[in-house]
Amino acid sequence: MRLRPILMTTAAMVLGAIPLVIASGAGAAGRRSMGIVIFSGLSIGTLFTLFVVPAVYRMIAADHAKVKETPLVERTAVS
């Protein structure tokens, strides 16, 4: 439901940083390094937010559901 606004906002910022990445002229080294950090940081952050965090959450939730399904007597005997 919120995927489209998230991707559009991120894409606008990442595409807005491209002129910094391809900068030339006076002070280009500083602008280029700043652009690379913005570009890569937002891209990696978005990928982690959309794919890695939900995957880890599902793994933790699945383990928690297994523990919750086992009877209390069985859980205390194992511990």
Helices and strands as residue ranges (DSSP letters): H 3-16, H 18-21, H 28-47, I 48-52, H 53-69, H 72-78
